[in-house]
């Protein structure tokens, strides 16, 4: 029968032990009925605070199809189970196979007590479906924080004999940051896990909870693929497992469309405790509802570049992307080779609030925000902006400024709807007369060891950073809207001579993207 309305379900006192089976139903249909009820009735603000986004059926089915476990006895982990859609999809998958396990044990963790009655219905339907397919099934729901429970299970000296490692972990973990001084962070450090995001913590602990040869399938934001904050997690992943498959969604708004989530997501599959295989399967589709557009085996050395101590993950679903990546990697220089550095703007608004001014005055210098970008240059001051245009320069605030000159600025955050990931502009004291200038923290700025850049060098660097070729390559490893200074340092660049030549060819800033791309392609031989 259909799942009861959520209003009726949440009035039931939650239980953590298995309950009696109800009439046989499709488990995923039960979970989907509950998801629609919950989406209509529960407070989105509360769900957002928990980092809680329920898995739609198409996504759940897609993930379940990536699980290939064939053992006779299977122990499944669904951490942060929500309404049980992933467990339900996995049960549907194994029940439809000609070769099935003889028994399964389903273990779910869910901390939100309002979801437990509906989750219990889904799990009961899972047992009914398994038994109809000749598979013995037990299930249990733990009303507990998965991180606390996993650390208790896994911490040295605390492992209990009745605990069994999991064969499969299938996850849609919560997407939420936590504070560096939180209890969660302290617990994770007991396991040598360094992260400040719940989704990475869930994946790291789920991986440790698997038996050797066990498989992890998870949908996550793509943000873990690059950046310094996720480097410890990437190292943890490659230390404990072989990455076997990554699926990329081209459309950023479909995986969780009912929750209005604009997030680039990937699905990963990894196998615990085995050496990294020489190739990784990389596939792509527009949405979870679509057939896979492309799928190919990619050398692991193309996914994680040899010698990259940051262990950035490059996802290139097609051969054209390979050609571009080869061209970019073959560029001759790092920033160190060029004698150029990139830093993050020193002015953090909430810390410098006492010195910020809406308009310039005798005791201020220009303060530059992303809002001052205009057609490739910085135009200042800006009349219609909520951001301050100036910062007081005195003995206390002087360390926040840099000597005025020519700098290339890059936005650290692009708007979700913005077409480009890399957006660069030139700051030039000829356009903004001043002796000192402040760059706000949402900007990265290129300089020559603390000094301004030469004008033609800056113009060439600006053109390279704004090229469509570099933007496309950057998206191969950057799947979110943030551009870190570490990301920019990881790139290869043309020689200093090539940049100066390119800068000398581009007079002014009044030209189209096509003209800029043609100049970059001609000078740098990248397309």
N, C-alpha and C positions, 0 to 999 in steps of 0.2 A: 504494500500500500504506500501511498505518498507520505513523505515526511510531514510531521505535524508543523503547524505554524510556529515560528520562533517564539512568539509571545507566549505560547503555551509551553514550549520546550524549556525556556529559561526559568519558568516558574518551578520546574522540577529540581529537587535537591541533587546537586552533582554527586556522582559516584565514581570511584576510580577502579572498580573491579568489573569484570565482564558481566554483561546482563543477558537475559534470555533473548533468543533470536526472535525476530518478527517475521512477517510474511516475506517470501522471497522476492527481492527486487534487484534491479541493477544498482550496485553500490555507487557508481558515479552519478547516476540520476538522483539518488538520495542526497549526495553531497551537493549537487548542483541546485536542487530545490532549496536546501538550507542556505546556500550562498546567496541566492536571489532574495530570500526572506531577510537574511541578515543585512545585505546591502541596502534593502529598503527601510530597515527599522533601526539599525544601530548608528550611533553617532560617529561620523567620519573623523571628527577631530580626535576622538578617543582612539580610534583605530590607527590614525596617523601617529599619535603619540606612542603607540606600541610598535610602530613600524610594520603594521599588519595589512597585507594585501593578499586576498584569497585567490587561489589558483583557478582560473577558468577551465572548463572541461577540455577544450582543444589543446591548451598548454599541458594539462595533466596527462592527456593521452599521448601527446608527443614525447614527453619525458619518459613515460612508462615504456614506450616502444624502444627507448635507448637502453633499457635494462636487459641484460642477456644472461643472467644467472641461471644455471642449470642443475644446481645441487638438489639432492633428494629432500633435504631438510633446509628450509630457508628462514632466517630471522631478519625481519624488515624493521628498519628504524625510520620513523617520520617525526623529525624534531621540529617543533613549532607547527603542529599538524593542522591547526585551524579547524576546518570542518571535515578534514579527511579526504579531500579530493585526490591527492597524490597516492595515498594508500589504496583508495577505491580504483583508480585508473590502473595501478600496478596489479591489483587482484583481477580486474577484468582481463588484463594482458595475459597473466599466467593461466587463467582459466580457459582462454581461447587457444592455447598452444596444444599441439599434439603430444609433446613431451612435457609433462607437468611434474612439479615436486610432489612428494607424497604427503608432506606436511609443511605448514607455515606457521610462524609466530609473528604477530603484528604488534609492534610497540610504538605508541604515540606519546609525545610530550606536548602538553598545551597548558599555558599558564593562565589563559583567560577563562575564568569559570563560566561566563555566560555562554561560551561555545560548547561546553562539555556535553550537554544533553544531545545536541545535534550531532556532534562528533561520535557520540555513543551509538546513535542510530546508524551512522555510516559504517562504523566498525561491525555492528551486528549484521548489516546487510553484506559486508565482506565475508563474514563467516558463512552466511547462508549460501552465497555464490560459490565459495570454495567447496563446501560440502556437496553442493549439487554437481560439482565437477570432479568429485572423488578425492578432494584434498582435505586432509584434517587441518583444522584451523583453531588457534587460540589467539586471543587479543587482550591487550591491556592498555589502559590510558593512565598516564602519570600526570596528575595535576601538579606540575612542578616547573620551575625554571630549568630549562634544559642545560644551561651552562653550569648552574650549581650542581645539578644531578650528575652530569657527565664528569665534572672535576672530582666529585666524591667517589665515583666509580673508578676513575682512571688514575687518581693520585697514588703515588707509590705507597705500598703498605695498606691501602684501603680497598683493594680489589677483593670482592666477595666471591666465594666459590659458586654461588647460585647465579651469578651474572654470566651471561654468555656473550661473546663478541657477535656483532651483527654481520650478516652476510651481504646485505644491501642497505644503503641509506639513500632515501629519495627526499629531497628537501626543497622547499620554498621558504628560506629563512627570513626573519624580520629584517627590514632595512632601516637601521637607526644607529646613530652614533651614541657613544657613552663617554663620560668624562674620564680623564686620565687618572683621577684620584678615586674612582668609584670602586665599590666592592667587586663588580664584574671584572674590572681590570686586574685587581689583586688576585682574584681566582684564576684568571687566565695565565698570569705570570707563574703560578704554581706549576703549570704545564708547559712553560717556556713558549707561550703563545703571546705575541705582541701585536695587538690591533686595537683600534678604537671604534670598530663598527661591528654591530651584532651579526651581520650576515657572514663576515669573515670568521668571526668567533665560532658560529654554528658549524660552518664547513670544516674548520680546523679540528674541532672536537669530534664531529661525526667521522672524520677520517681516522682519528685515533681510536674510535670505538669499533672500527671494522676489523674483522679477521684478515689475515694475510690472504690476498686474492679477492677480498670483498670489493664491491663496486659502489662508488658514490656517483649519483646523478643529481644535479642541483641547478636551479635557475637562479641567477644572481645578477645584480648590476654589473656592467662591464668595467666598472671603475677599478677593479682589482688588477686589471691587466697592466697598469702603469702607475707611475707616481711613487714617491718615497714612502708614503704612509702605508702602502700595501706591500712593500718589498719583503718584510718579514713573513707575511702570509704567503707570498709567491714562493719564497724559499722553503717554507713549511710544506707547501703542496708538493714541490718537486723532490723534497727530501723523503717524503713518506709515500709517494704514489707515482704511477705512470699516467700522464695525461693522454687519453686515447681519442677523445672526440670533443670538439667544440662546435656548437651550432650558433650562428649569428642571425638575429632578426634585423632585416633592413629597416622596417618601420618601427620607430621608437615608441609609438603610442598604442600598440595592439596587444602586447602580451598581457597587460592588466588594464585593458581599455575601459572596463566598467568602473574602475577606481580612478580614472582620469590621471593615470601615472604616465608622465613623459620621461621615460627612463630607457636608456639603451641596455637591453638585457641579453645575456647569453646563457646557453645551457651547456654545462660541462659534464663529461664522464671521465672518471679516474679510477684506477685499480690500485688498491692498497698493497704496499710491501713488495712490489716487483720493480725491476729496473725499467727506466724510461725506454720505451720502444723507439726505434729510429724514425717512425712516422706518426703523425697525428691526423685523424680524419677531421676536415674542416668543411662544414656545410652551411648553407644559407637559404633562407626563405623570407618572403615579404612579411608574413605573419604566421602564427601557429596553425591557422586554418588552411594555409597554402601547401602545395607540394614543394619539396625541396628543389630550389632553382639550380643549385650547384652543389656538388660534393666531390671532394678529391682528397687524396692522401698527400700530405705536405711533410717534408722533412722536418724533424723536430728542431734542427739547426736553423730553419727559417722561421719557426714559431718563437723560439728563444735564441737570440743571436749568441754564438760562442764568444766568451769573454765579456759578455754584458753583465757586470756585477749587480746591476739593478734588476736583471731577469725580467725585462719587459716582455709581454706576450703580444706577438704580432699575429693578427688574424687576417689572412689574405685568401678569400674564397675562390679567386680566379687567377688565371695565368697573366692577365694584363696587370693585375696588382703585383705579381712577382716581378715583372719587367720594371715597373716603377720602383719597387723596393730595391732591386739590384742597382738601378741608376743612382738612387739616393745614397745607398750604402757605399757606392764606389766613389763618391765625392771625396776629395783628398784631405780635407781639414776638419779637425775638431775646433771648438772655440779656443781651447788652449793653444792650438797651433797658430790661430789667427791673432793671439794676444788680446782676445775679447772676452769679457765676462758678462754674465747676466745675473741680475739681482732682483729681488722683490722690493717694491716700493716701501720706503721706511715709515710712512705716515699711516698709522693705524687709527682710524677715525675716533673710536671710543676712548682711546688712550690719550689722544691729543686734542680732545674737544675744547679745552680751555683756550687753545691758541687759534682755533679755526674762526675765519671771518667770511661772511657772505660776499663782501666786496673788498677789493684791494685798498690798502691805506698806506700811509708813510712808513709804518713799522712792519709791513707784511711783504711776503714774496709770493709768487704764483704757486698755487696748489693744483696739481693736475690729476684729474679723474678720467676714467674711460668716457664719461659724458663729453669731455672736451675733444674727442676724436671727431674729425670732420673731413671726409674724403682723403684720408691718408696722412693728414697733418693734424697738429694740435692747434686749435683756435681758442684763444683765451683773451679776456674772461668771457664767460657764457652768461647771457642775461637771464634766460629762462631756464633755470635749473634749481633743484632743491639742494644741490650740493654746494658747499662753500667754495669760493674761488681763490681764497688766500689763506695763508697761515702766518702767524706772527713769528718773526725771526728774532730770537733773543738768545741769551747764553744757555737757557734751559732747552730750547727747541732746536738749536743750531745743528745738532747731530742728526736731525731728521731730514736735512736738506743736502743737496749735492750742488756742485758748481755748475752754473748754467753753461750751455753749449749745445752741441748736437747729440741727441740720443735717439735710439730706436726703442719705442715702447710697444709692448704686446699686452692685450687684455688677458688677465688671468681667468676671467669667467666670460663665456659667451652666452647670450640669451638662448633659451631652449629653441626658439623659433628662428634663430639666426642661421643663415646659410653657411657661413664659414666658421671653422673652429679656430683658426689662427687669424687674428685681426691685428695688424701692426700700423703704427703711425709714427711720424717723425716729429720730435720736439726740436725746435731750432730757435735759439735766442734772437735770430734776425726777425722771426715772426712774433716772438714773445720776449720783448726786451726785459732783461733782468740780470742780476749778478748771481743769484742763488735761486733754486727751485725745489719744491717738494713734490715727490711722486707718491701718490696714495697707494695703499697696500693691495689694491685690486689690479695693479699694473706690475709687469716685469719690465726692466729696462736694461738695454745692452750698453756697455761702456768699455773703455780701454783701461782696465785695471784702476777704475775709479775716476778716470778722466773722460772728457767728452770724446766722441768719435770724429774722424775726419768726415767732411760733408759728403763726398762722393762714395766713400766706403759705407757710410750710413745709408745712402740712397740705394746702393746695390744690395745691402743686407735687407733693407725694407722691402725691395722688390722680390727678393728670394722668399722672404717670410710670407708675403702676400700672394705668392703664386699658387695656382690651382694644383699644380703637381705636388708641392710640399703639403698643401692642405689635405690632399687625398692620401698621401703617404702617412701623414700624422694620424689620420683616422684609423690606420691599420693597427695601432697600438693604444690609441686614446679613445675611449668609448664614453666619455662624459664631457661636461661643459667646462671643465677646469683645465687650464694650461699652466703647469708648474714650471718653475725655473729648471728643475731637474729634467723635465721632458725636453726643454730647449737645449740643455747641455748634452743630452744624449744624441742629438742629431749630428749628421755630417754636413759640412758646409763647403761651398766652392772655395777656391784659393782667394787670398786677399786681392791678387791682381784681377781675377775674374769679377769679383764683387765691385772693385773700383771701376773696371771697364763697364760693367752693367750700369752702375750708378751714373757714369758719365753719359751713357746713351739716352737715359730717361730724363728729359728736361721738363721740369715742373711736375705737376700731379694731375694734369687734365688729360687722362687717357683711359681707355676701357680696360676691363679685365683681360680681354682677348689680346690687346696690344702688349700688356705686361707679360702675359703668359708666353707670347711669341718671343719676346725679348729674352725671357728666362730660358726657354727651350733652345734658342739659337746660341746663347752664350754658354749655357751649362750642359747642353746636349741631353736634356731630360724632357720627357713628354708626358 
